Amino acid sequence: MSRTVALKALGLVVLAVLALLVPVLAPDPATTNVAVFTMMYVGLATAWNIMGGYTGYISLGHAAFFGFGAYSLGLLLNQLHIAPGYGPFVLVPVAGLLAALLAVGIGWVALRTRAATFVIVTIAFMFMLQLLAENLVKLTGGGAGLSLPYPRDWGGDFFNTPYYYAMLALAVLALVVSWWIRRSKFGLGLLAIRDDEDKALAVGVPTRAFKLTAFVISAGLVGMIGAVYGYYVTFIYPQFVIDPLIGISMVLMVFLGGLGTLSGPVLGAVLLEPAQLQFAYHFGASRLYLVLYSAVFLVVILLMPRGIVPSVADLWHRWRRRRAAGPTATARGPRKAVKAASP
Amino acid sequence: MALVLEAVVLGVLIGGVYALMASGLTLIFGVMRIINVGHGALVILGAYLSFALFRSLHIDPFLTLVVTVPAMFALGVLIQFIFIRPLRTDREALSVLVTYALALGIEGVLGYIFTTNYVELRAWYETASFPIFGFYITWVYVFGFVLCLAVLGALFLMLYRTPFGGAVRATMLNRTAAQLIGVDVDRVSALAFGVGMATAAAGGVVFGLTNAFNPGSHYDLISRLLTIIVLGGLGSLRGAVIAALIMLITTEVAAVLISPVWASFVFFAILVAVLIVRPQGLYGVRVRERI
């Protein structure tokens, strides 16, 4: 057992070093641009999973918090006349806090309904926010977009680097939060809600408060990532930053990797986002990338609804069991029973 | 005052169209317990099918329904067969994603064939109007409303006066019990999906006649349709019709009294109010899920 722990730790260290070294190993802007977006989706998918994966409440409107974070940071920077550079990153948590506050309101209304209606309400709220961003022209610039300060000093190969590390930091934060929740009593309550909300309530899980907390944490993280995104692209428009496609992308990544797992969303994002960027780059003009995207989506949901991580873990356990089914079979007996009991 | 009256009349006429589109959506939810997020895209697909026939054959847009309604019905049965039926576990959540993916695929294909430029279905009644109560109503709204009434009437007759309708209603009430008394729920589901698509085709023609549309129009449409069926109560046809009328009358009146850009916002404001006061919608029942 300690050997697997050591192996896991080693794997994590290797991954961390690799993630830290990306801008050094591949400094050209084309690659680091892909890296920024991939890391962004690692964070987004992980954050979405805290709500969607743990509680089973699917939100298709998380792009609302993404866009809200971007607009919050943009407006803060413009109103406070913050100079471009590293300063704006300091305000990213403020944008996340604002998104979390918005999530308290939205969640309070949306979570009055059960799963099916919740999905619809999140979609409706996303479009409501998009409409607000378009209509409040004096504040947001409306359809003409909002410009954020542009750091001119960061030229050439270096430009993407600060954004990459900001996205990496947020992704790690999301992962740590997700890991901590998974191990806490709070996380256990969330999983109970996913399995049977009425029974969870009956045994004393404060379901409403738990659901709302998970929703707010998830939204706050997404808001911070959205803020960094806004600063990165420097020009934000309602339909591109509160984009249903961003909302659905994080969902697809979670489902591809494994709903409710810690590593699944990361794997899903790392596999899908570079491919998505390639799709958009090669087929974007003809809209064919949407067809390809939809095809990937359908294949994942229809053929592998549980995702990669749980499917592979299953195979791995079965293989281990078969190997252990020799002389030590009896010693492994109880563990097997436990494994079989958990769904 | 005359402006408000005009807005109310227009709201009723357009509300009829939304009632038709939403009825298909709520029927599908009622029978299969799935939320068809692709419904908006399928309405737009219906509009584009009519547009293609209209452009190549130069016939009246309403005449294209002879082709598009059966075609969309068949497509609906096919979609249910290929994409919805294989979902065995966690249907409710997975079906949302599958239908969302279908919407994206349809948007992509339509964008590839027709580009993203806005198009419109044209006919003489699209511009010709007649005076009533001191203002003018364009004929297209009246014709569209009559068509929607006819299709909705047929839908209600089918549901409440035919054996098939009985099977559909039984499936809506309790899927397992319906199966036990000999209803072939898979067949009912497939046909119900087909009927839902057929209404989408009819709704698509009227939508295309009264709006300029492009492949991306489905987002705006689906958010409105979903809002309507939540307001009406998921799975309730009567609720969908009444909710559509309430929503569209309010929107049209708000467009006159406040401003057109804020009209859609009123739509969502009503949704929020309803969710706070009555989360199950007007005609919905609070169901305990997974008993």
Interface residues (C-beta under 8 A of the other chain):
Chain A: G56 I58 L60 V109 A110 R112 T113 R114 A115 A116 T117 V119 I120 V121 I123 A124 F125 M126 F127 M128 L131 L132 E134 N135 D196 E197 D198 P244 L245 I248 V251 L252 F255 S286 R287 L288 Y289 L290 V291 L292 Y293 S294 A295 F297 L298 I301 L302 P305
Chain B: F29 R33 I35 V37 F83 P86 L87 T89 D90 E92 A93 L94 V96 L97 V98 Y100 A101 L102 L104 G105 E107 G108 V109 G111 Y112 T116 P215 Y219 D220 I222 S223 L226 T227 I229 V230 L234 V261 W262 S264 F265 F268 L271 V272 L275 I276 P279 R288 E289 R290
